[in-house]
Amino acid sequence: MVSGPLVAVDVGNARIKLGLFDRDDAAAIPEPLGVLPLLGDAPALEQIVPWLAATSKHPAREQACRRWIIASVNRPATSRLIEWLRDHRPADRITLLACGDLPLEVRLSRPDMVGIDRLVDAVAVNRLRRPGSAAVIVDVGTAITIDLVSPDGAFLGGAILPGLGMAARALHEFTDLLPLVNVCDLTSPPPAIGTATVPAIESGLFWGTVGAIRELIERMHQGAISQPSPPADVFLTGGAGAAVAELLGPDARYVPHLTLAGIALAAGLEPTDVGTP
């Protein structure tokens, strides 16, 4: 078990998301004191300095040695971040997570080939799902991942499909007349019947995604859980996760910082023993 503070870092394909963890109240999973999203291919890493100062519970300790625990699916972005940290915070400790570092059984032939973000999500979900229940994890990001955790807590694999933004770009780039539609920030479901081209694209992408997620949740539960069991718990995270969660029924729950919590748990950070007094 480790004491904080630490910074959990989720390096994705479209952004770097940082979460600062320190002492927290008892909870199923640790909650970050603050979150910093850095967007784009070349994010402004200098924003980290004022964010750490503003977010820390102990501003006087902001320059103290910190632990950085990184889960990455984007190697170039991770290299830039590590180089920046070594230049600006040379005393800090940096750990790049691999599948073997996680408190998680992965029942696949090549666990090392699974995206680390999917695995740390499962680490967090094992603290949230009902005992004896399977869980489906839906991460609505640049790509959408839908993964199954068994009733005994093992990661069983899942499915990957294009995210809303990626699908919208494909419609635009591979057709002559369809415009590029920004669907990444949808906060509520669009009407099913689009009365013009743009709302028709919004409807097709959003409801097509919801339909795919519903179908995969049902098929994963039926195909992988042999003995009778309650319906799988469903957890969503990622940009459009909140909008989708409310359409999936009472067993679906949106957890905005699921990946960061999983990274913190992988570092040994327990929700009831986080940080120092």
Residue pairs with C-beta under 8 A, 6 or more apart in sequence:
1 268
1 269
1 270
1 273
2 67
2 267
2 268
2 269
3 273
3 274
3 275
3 276
4 21
4 22
4 23
4 67
4 269
4 274
4 275
4 276
5 20
5 21
5 22
5 56
5 57
5 61
5 66
5 67
5 275
5 276
6 20
6 21
6 66
6 67
6 68
6 69
6 264
6 267
6 269
7 18
7 19
7 20
7 21
7 52
7 66
7 67
7 68
7 69
8 18
8 19
8 21
8 32
8 69
8 71
8 260
8 261
8 263
8 264
8 267
9 16
9 17
9 18
9 19
9 68
9 69
9 70
9 71
9 72
9 81
9 263
10 16
10 17
10 18
10 19
10 71
10 117
10 120
10 259
10 260
10 263
11 70
11 71
11 72
11 73
11 74
11 77
11 78
11 81
12 73
12 74
12 117
12 141
12 142
13 73
13 74
13 141
13 142
13 143
14 39
14 40
14 141
14 142
14 165
15 37
15 38
15 39
15 40
15 43
16 37
16 38
16 43
16 77
16 81
17 35
17 36
17 37
17 38
17 259
17 260
18 35
18 36
18 37
18 38
18 48
18 51
19 32
19 34
19 35
19 36
19 257
19 260
19 261
19 263
19 264
20 32
20 33
20 34
20 35
20 51
20 52
20 55
20 56
21 30
21 32
21 33
21 260
21 264
21 269
21 274
21 275
22 33
22 56
22 57
22 58
22 274
22 275
23 57
23 274
23 275
23 276
23 277
24 30
24 31
24 33
24 271
24 274
24 275
26 271
26 272
27 271
27 272
28 127
28 128
28 271
29 124
29 127
29 128
29 255
29 258
29 261
29 262
29 264
29 265
29 271
30 261
30 264
30 265
30 269
30 270
30 271
30 274
31 257
31 261
31 271
32 257
32 260
32 261
32 264
33 55
33 56
33 57
34 51
34 54
34 55
35 257
35 260
36 47
36 48
36 51
36 55
38 44
38 45
38 47
38 48
41 77
42 80
43 77
45 80
45 81
45 84
48 84
48 88
49 88
52 62
52 66
53 59
53 62
56 62
57 275
65 91
65 92
65 93
66 89
66 92
66 93
67 92
67 93
67 95
67 267
68 85
68 92
68 93
68 94
68 95
69 95
69 97
69 263
69 264
69 266
69 267
70 78
70 81
70 82
70 94
70 95
70 96
70 97
70 263
71 97
71 116
71 117
71 120
71 259
71 262
71 263
71 266
72 78
72 96
72 97
72 116
73 115
73 116
73 117
78 96
82 94
82 96
85 92
85 94
86 94
95 101
95 267
97 116
97 120
97 263
97 266
98 112
98 116
99 106
99 111
99 112
99 114
99 116
99 119
100 111
100 112
101 266
102 119
102 120
102 123
102 266
103 123
103 265
103 266
104 119
104 122
104 123
104 126
104 153
104 154
104 155
105 153
105 154
105 155
106 114
106 119
106 154
106 155
107 150
107 154
107 155
107 156
107 157
108 114
108 155
108 156
108 157
111 119
114 155
114 157
115 145
117 139
117 141
117 145
117 259
118 137
118 139
118 145
118 147
118 155
118 158
119 155
119 262
120 259
120 262
120 263
120 265
120 266
121 137
121 139
121 147
121 235
121 237
121 258
121 259
121 262
122 137
122 147
122 149
122 155
122 262
123 262
123 265
123 266
124 255
124 258
124 259
124 261
124 262
124 265
125 135
125 137
125 149
125 233
125 235
125 258
125 262
126 135
126 149
126 153
127 265
127 271
128 135
128 233
128 235
128 253
128 255
129 135
129 149
129 233
129 235
130 230
130 233
132 151
132 229
132 230
133 151
133 229
133 230
133 231
133 232
133 233
134 148
134 149
134 150
134 151
134 221
134 224
134 225
134 229
134 232
134 233
135 148
135 149
135 232
135 233
135 234
135 235
136 146
136 147
136 148
136 149
136 216
136 217
136 220
136 221
136 232
136 233
136 234
136 235
137 145
137 146
137 147
137 148
137 149
137 158
137 235
137 236
137 237
137 258
138 144
138 145
138 146
138 213
138 217
138 234
138 235
138 236
138 237
138 238
138 241
138 244
139 145
139 147
139 236
139 237
139 238
139 241
139 258
139 259
140 163
140 164
140 209
140 236
140 237
140 238
140 239
140 240
140 241
140 244
141 163
141 238
141 239
142 163
142 165
142 166
143 160
143 161
143 162
143 163
143 166
144 160
144 161
144 162
144 163
144 209
144 212
144 213
144 238
145 158
145 159
145 160
146 158
146 159
146 160
146 161
146 213
146 216
146 217
146 220
147 155
147 156
147 157
147 158
147 159
148 155
148 156
148 157
148 158
148 220
148 221
148 224
148 232
149 155
149 156
150 156
150 224
150 225
151 225
151 229
156 224
158 216
158 220
159 216
159 220
161 209
161 212
162 170
163 184
164 183
164 184
164 186
164 205
164 206
164 209
164 240
165 182
165 183
165 184
167 205
167 209
168 180
168 181
168 182
168 183
168 184
168 201
168 205
169 180
171 178
171 181
171 201
171 205
172 178
172 179
172 180
172 181
178 197
178 201
179 197
179 198
179 201
181 198
181 201
181 202
181 205
183 201
183 202
183 205
183 206
183 240
184 239
184 240
185 239
185 240
186 202
186 206
186 240
186 243
187 242
187 243
188 243
189 206
189 207
189 210
189 243
189 247
190 199
190 202
190 203
190 206
190 207
191 199
191 203
192 203
192 207
193 203
194 200
194 201
194 202
194 203
194 204
206 243
209 240
209 244
210 244
210 247
210 248
213 244
213 248
214 248
217 232
217 234
217 248
220 232
221 231
221 232
225 232
231 251
232 251
233 251
233 253
234 245
234 248
234 249
234 251
234 252
234 253
235 252
235 253
235 254
235 255
235 258
236 242
236 244
236 245
236 248
236 252
236 253
236 254
236 255
237 254
237 255
237 256
237 257
237 258
237 259
241 254
241 256
242 254
242 256
245 252
245 253
245 254
246 252
246 254
255 261
264 274
